[in-house]
């Protein structure tokens, strides 16, 4: 599976989603019900490549950096998806949910 940030992971390595969020959004060029599924995959390293982003995604992209869990938890920045910090804390401690966790919609 290819990600907008240039990360390629074989589908069988992804496993089941650990979380999802969804709801109505009007994005200008399309409106309707959208759903995002989230997977937890560890990598040894990755250099971000935004060349796969669509023009709309690039227009909102302000940059990237790696965050520690403590930095995310203590940040005044908006972190999407909502509910990421406690879920990520559980995942990093080895507590994977039995079924995908429903996270709040952000639109």
Backbone as CSV, one residue per row, in Angstrom:
resi,resn,N_x,N_y,N_z,CA_x,CA_y,CA_z,C_x,C_y,C_z
1,UNK,0.860,-1.184,0.000,0.000,0.000,0.000,0.900,1.238,0.000
2,UNK,0.572,2.180,-0.843,1.334,3.413,-0.922,0.642,4.529,-0.168
3,UNK,1.399,5.289,0.574,0.881,6.397,1.367,1.250,7.705,0.692
4,UNK,0.527,8.759,1.014,0.812,10.071,0.445,2.203,10.574,0.817
5,UNK,2.782,10.040,1.867,4.096,10.494,2.317,5.232,9.649,1.745
6,UNK,4.903,8.775,0.769,5.923,7.996,0.104,6.292,6.696,0.784
7,UNK,5.558,6.283,1.794,5.840,5.023,2.490,5.078,3.898,1.803
8,UNK,5.799,2.858,1.423,5.186,1.678,0.805,5.278,0.507,1.768
9,UNK,4.135,-0.065,2.101,4.060,-1.202,3.010,3.191,-2.260,2.356
10,UNK,3.658,-3.518,2.279,2.805,-4.571,1.720,1.504,-4.689,2.516
11,UNK,0.384,-4.858,1.817,-0.933,-4.908,2.463,-0.986,-5.952,3.569
12,UNK,-0.352,-7.106,3.359,-0.407,-8.161,4.380,0.326,-7.769,5.667
13,UNK,1.232,-6.794,5.589,1.943,-6.336,6.792,1.098,-5.357,7.621
14,UNK,0.110,-4.749,6.986,-0.721,-3.779,7.692,-1.592,-4.416,8.761
15,UNK,-2.133,-5.577,8.463,-3.081,-6.183,9.395,-4.385,-5.409,9.374
16,UNK,-5.150,-5.574,10.437,-6.435,-4.881,10.549,-6.236,-3.445,11.023
17,UNK,-7.153,-2.552,10.668,-7.069,-1.177,11.176,-7.166,-1.167,12.703
18,UNK,-6.466,-0.216,13.328,-6.551,-0.049,14.780,-7.577,1.015,15.139
19,UNK,-7.946,1.854,14.161,-8.913,2.921,14.415,-9.502,3.393,13.090
20,UNK,-10.597,4.117,13.216,-11.222,4.731,12.045,-11.966,5.973,12.505
21,UNK,-12.231,6.840,11.558,-13.067,8.002,11.807,-13.841,8.278,10.524
22,UNK,-14.976,8.887,10.648,-15.746,9.164,9.455,-16.915,10.082,9.732
23,UNK,-17.386,10.689,8.675,-18.530,11.579,8.772,-18.662,12.401,7.522
24,UNK,-19.582,13.329,7.559,-19.846,14.177,6.399,-18.817,15.294,6.311
25,UNK,-18.406,15.587,5.086,-17.535,16.736,4.837,-17.841,17.284,3.453
26,UNK,-17.750,18.596,3.324,-17.860,19.255,2.025,-16.482,19.819,1.724
27,UNK,-15.783,19.176,0.801,-14.416,19.557,0.474,-14.330,20.462,-0.745
28,UNK,-15.449,20.994,-1.143,-15.469,21.864,-2.315,-15.658,21.067,-3.584
29,UNK,-14.650,20.311,-3.977,-14.744,19.515,-5.201,-15.567,18.246,-4.997
30,UNK,-15.784,17.848,-3.766,-16.642,16.696,-3.468,-17.200,16.837,-2.060
31,UNK,-18.401,16.310,-1.899,-19.053,16.334,-0.589,-19.689,14.979,-0.373
32,UNK,-19.732,14.566,0.878,-20.351,13.288,1.183,-19.797,12.713,2.461
33,UNK,-20.044,11.444,2.654,-19.573,10.739,3.835,-18.192,10.156,3.521
34,UNK,-17.237,10.468,4.371,-15.861,9.991,4.198,-15.473,9.139,5.396
35,UNK,-14.571,8.200,5.166,-14.061,7.358,6.243,-12.555,7.219,6.064
36,UNK,-11.841,7.381,7.169,-10.395,7.168,7.198,-10.120,5.993,8.120
37,UNK,-9.335,5.025,7.653,-8.894,3.901,8.479,-7.433,4.106,8.830
38,UNK,-7.061,3.742,10.060,-5.701,3.939,10.548,-5.089,2.599,10.933
39,UNK,-3.838,2.417,10.535,-3.093,1.195,10.794,-1.870,1.542,11.629
40,UNK,-1.379,0.584,12.384,-0.185,0.783,13.205,0.928,-0.092,12.639
41,UNK,1.946,0.557,12.085,3.073,-0.151,11.494,4.354,0.520,11.970
42,UNK,5.276,-0.272,12.470,6.577,0.268,12.870,7.557,0.153,11.709
43,UNK,8.370,1.181,11.528,9.419,1.171,10.507,10.720,1.604,11.161
44,UNK,11.836,1.167,10.596,13.145,1.557,11.138,13.470,3.004,10.816
45,UNK,12.934,3.502,9.724,13.168,4.875,9.321,12.382,5.156,8.054
46,UNK,12.201,6.422,7.764,11.491,6.802,6.550,11.774,8.263,6.237
47,UNK,12.089,8.531,4.979,12.248,9.899,4.504,10.944,10.286,3.806
48,UNK,10.310,11.323,4.297,9.027,11.756,3.757,9.201,12.255,2.329
49,UNK,8.309,11.794,1.452,8.270,12.200,0.050,6.823,12.580,-0.253
50,UNK,6.570,13.857,-0.488,5.200,14.349,-0.689,4.776,14.365,-2.157
51,UNK,5.557,13.782,-3.055,5.231,13.845,-4.482,3.940,13.102,-4.823
52,UNK,3.456,12.219,-3.965,2.199,11.509,-4.219,0.967,12.291,-3.773
53,UNK,1.174,13.383,-3.076,0.039,14.170,-2.610,-0.677,14.813,-3.785
54,UNK,-1.995,14.916,-3.666,-2.774,15.643,-4.656,-2.592,17.140,-4.424
55,UNK,-2.950,17.932,-5.410,-2.769,19.383,-5.320,-3.446,19.963,-4.078
56,UNK,-4.678,19.497,-3.773,-5.380,19.999,-2.592,-4.605,19.664,-1.321
57,UNK,-4.089,18.442,-1.220,-3.303,18.058,-0.046,-2.053,18.919,0.076
58,UNK,-1.373,19.138,-1.039,-0.164,19.971,-1.008,-0.478,21.399,-0.587
59,UNK,-1.667,21.900,-0.940,-2.018,23.278,-0.589,-2.185,23.460,0.919
60,UNK,-2.482,22.380,1.642,-2.628,22.452,3.098,-1.384,21.985,3.849
61,UNK,-0.440,21.400,3.152,0.743,20.815,3.786,1.711,21.912,4.193
62,UNK,2.006,21.980,5.474,2.916,23.000,5.989,4.293,22.445,6.316
63,UNK,4.463,21.155,6.154,5.733,20.527,6.494,5.488,19.296,7.342
64,UNK,6.556,18.660,7.727,6.436,17.468,8.548,7.626,17.369,9.491
65,UNK,7.424,16.627,10.543,8.496,16.285,11.471,8.032,15.105,12.301
66,UNK,8.949,14.403,12.914,8.612,13.288,13.786,8.376,13.822,15.189
67,UNK,7.334,13.322,15.839,6.960,13.752,17.180,7.086,12.576,18.137
68,UNK,7.523,12.840,19.342,7.446,11.826,20.395,6.023,11.863,20.956
69,UNK,5.634,10.822,21.647,4.307,10.796,22.259,4.158,11.940,23.260
70,UNK,5.181,12.203,24.043,5.120,13.304,25.014,4.943,14.653,24.323
71,UNK,5.615,14.851,23.182,5.452,16.102,22.438,4.026,16.245,21.923
72,UNK,3.468,15.161,21.390,2.080,15.213,20.921,1.128,15.527,22.067
73,UNK,1.325,14.853,23.183,0.436,15.028,24.344,0.510,16.449,24.906
74,UNK,1.673,17.060,24.835,1.851,18.389,25.421,1.702,19.536,24.448
75,UNK,1.392,19.243,23.205,1.348,20.273,22.179,0.050,21.082,22.236
76,UNK,0.155,22.365,21.870,-1.018,23.220,21.689,-1.535,23.138,20.257
77,UNK,-0.817,22.406,19.387,-1.223,22.234,17.996,-2.447,21.319,17.935
78,UNK,-3.233,21.461,16.864,-4.334,20.534,16.619,-3.723,19.258,16.053
79,UNK,-4.061,18.131,16.658,-3.529,16.837,16.227,-4.676,16.014,15.662
80,UNK,-4.536,15.624,14.393,-5.519,14.765,13.741,-4.918,13.386,13.565
81,UNK,-5.697,12.373,13.735,-7.107,12.392,14.111,-7.254,12.696,15.600
82,UNK,-8.410,13.275,15.955,-8.700,13.479,17.369,-8.650,12.116,18.052
83,UNK,-8.110,12.074,19.251,-8.015,10.810,19.989,-6.766,10.010,19.674
84,UNK,-5.875,10.559,18.833,-4.664,9.834,18.463,-3.753,9.579,19.656
85,UNK,-3.564,10.574,20.514,-2.570,10.466,21.584,-2.849,9.285,22.522
86,UNK,-4.050,9.140,23.088,-4.255,7.983,23.977,-4.168,6.650,23.230
87,UNK,-4.658,6.604,21.988,-4.566,5.379,21.206,-3.107,5.021,20.949
88,UNK,-2.319,5.994,20.546,-0.909,5.744,20.274,-0.177,5.308,21.542
89,UNK,-0.533,5.903,22.672,0.064,5.477,23.942,-0.185,3.999,24.202
90,UNK,-1.426,3.563,23.991,-1.753,2.145,24.168,-0.963,1.279,23.193
91,UNK,-0.921,1.679,21.935,-0.216,0.883,20.928,1.268,0.756,21.241
92,UNK,1.885,1.840,21.668,3.307,1.807,21.999,3.590,0.939,23.219
93,UNK,2.599,0.770,24.081,2.727,-0.097,25.263,2.351,-1.548,24.946
94,UNK,2.029,-1.818,23.674,1.696,-3.176,23.272,0.235,-3.538,23.439
95,UNK,-0.612,-2.555,23.735,-2.045,-2.801,23.906,-2.770,-2.450,22.610
96,UNK,-2.950,-3.445,21.763,-3.640,-3.266,20.484,-5.114,-3.571,20.705
97,UNK,-6.014,-2.701,20.240,-7.447,-2.951,20.450,-7.908,-4.204,19.695
98,UNK,-8.857,-4.932,20.282,-9.389,-6.142,19.650,-10.132,-5.800,18.364
99,UNK,-10.788,-4.651,18.353,-11.457,-4.162,17.144,-11.076,-2.691,16.970
100,UNK,-11.244,-2.199,15.762,-10.867,-0.808,15.472,-11.644,0.163,16.358
101,UNK,-10.943,1.136,16.895,-11.501,2.162,17.760,-12.114,3.274,16.907
102,UNK,-13.331,3.691,17.249,-13.972,4.807,16.552,-13.448,6.120,17.147
103,UNK,-12.806,6.921,16.314,-12.293,8.226,16.746,-13.248,9.309,16.287
104,UNK,-13.284,10.447,16.990,-14.175,11.542,16.611,-13.858,12.083,15.222
105,UNK,-14.877,12.445,14.485,-14.728,13.058,13.171,-14.267,14.495,13.343
106,UNK,-13.473,14.988,12.438,-12.849,16.312,12.620,-13.343,17.384,11.662
107,UNK,-14.371,17.134,10.897,-14.838,18.182,9.966,-16.081,18.855,10.472
